[in-house]
Amino acid sequence: MNQTDGVVVIATMQAAEGKETQVEEALRAAVRAVHAEPGCERYALHRDPRSPSTFVMLEKWASGSALGAHGKGAALAELTAALDGLLAKPMDVQVLTPLPDGDPQRGAL
């Protein structure tokens, strides 16, 4: 991946039983902190309505280097610490290279 390409990340977290509220609070705090990071174009929290313990963060970064800085930043370190012991299994993170096509508003994040 070229360091100037945009990057999309899908991070899925499953709260341990009874820890859903704590996980949501930690993720909401991270959203506010990450929005201030350079290169953050989208960092949006979602919840699976069929599985209320499952949270999904949709991210868009201006570049691979911006994502790399996020990975080493304070906000992610604080989130990792806040989620310690609250997840049923390790976070699943998918890093994707966008392949935009068609209408620019609909064909890419």
Steps between C-alpha positions, in 0.01 A plus 500: 500500500628844409536728803295767320200273433190536712440218743176356636493302823220289644558414865253262666482454875281267702434605857518236768165413655377787715775738381314659207449837669865528602619407151267754340620775736866423425435500125306827514787667686741371234285643219530851641876469548573339162303762306776748593777282353664613174377300201182372668225534241249272670486320833141394551360264763221252424321223687359179352125503573488118478788464747503794744836391639665556159644842417649600166725801437512616139813702435640691207854635504655739248807277467677196630735728692203670672369157601849408623514812716155416639628153588779655707289785643369575845132456412542140389725421796235640735227302325701179520550554874133587552385183320733272698290219644177626338507308170383142446772446240781699338402791278471405131662767281479501120713753309367559150617687191211693345408421139267792420277480194184655364353800679772651723250554784367146489792294374742568785506575869 
